[in-house]
Amino acid sequence: MKCILSSTASGTLPGFPRRRILWALAPTGPRKSRNRERSDRVLARIDKFLAEQKTLEAHRHELIKEVLRQKKAAIKAFDEKLAKLG
């Protein structure tokens, strides 16, 4: 849609004295394709961001699993030492 301002007194908007906004259906030509290209670029960046987030989340879970394995091994080693002492 294309916005056309006219200088009539009727249909004024607050803060815009003596102007009326008329909406007309008109092809926007190259502007429409630029907007589509821009939205495609934005969507590509969003997809890239989400993929990176997914990768980071998977890596985070692997690190948590590793820490839990190390904790379990440390507790087991400590229990074995206590069993030898007592």
N, C-alpha and C positions, 0 to 999 in steps of 0.2 A: 504494500500500500504506500501511497505517496501522500504527504501532507501538503496542503496548499493553504496559505494564509490569505485571507481577503480583508479589505479595509472597510467592512460594513459595521454599522453601529449595533445591529442586532446580533445576538448570539455571542456576546463578549465573554471572555474568561476573566476571572479575578486576576489582577496583576497584568493583564494584557488588554488595556482599553482599546476599543474600536477595532478589534480584530476577531475574526471568527476562523476556526479551524475547519477546513473542509477535507474530508478524506476521499480520495479517488483511487480506484483500482487502475494501476498503470504498471506496465512492465518496468522493472528497474534495471534491466540489462546487465552490464558487467558488474554492477554492485552486488547483484544477487549471487553471481558466481564467486565473487570475492568473499562474501559472507559464508557461502558453502565451504570454500577452501579453508577459511579461518576456522569454522566449526570442525572440519575434518582434522585440521592440525591440533585443535584443542582435544578432540576425542582421541587422537593418536597419543598425545601426551598423557592423557588420563589412563589409557590402556598401559602405557609404559610404566607409569607410576604404580598402578595396581599390580603389575607383574613384579616390579621391584619389591613392593610391600610383601607380596606373597613369598618371594624368595627370602627376604629378610626374616619373615615369620617362621619359615621352615628352618632356617639356620638357627634362629633363636631356640626353637624346640629341640634341635639336635644338641645345642650347647647345654640346655637344661637337662636333657637325658644323660649327657656325659658327666655333668656335675653330680647327678643322683647316683650314677654308677661309681664314681670316685668316693662319694660319701658312704655308700654301701660297703665298698672295699675297705675303707678306713675303719668303719664300725666293726667289720668282721675281724680285721687285724687286731683291733683293740680288745675285742672279746677273746680272741685266741691268747693274747698276752695275759689277760686277767685269769683265764683258765689255767695257764701254766703256773701262775703265781699262787693260785688259791685252791 
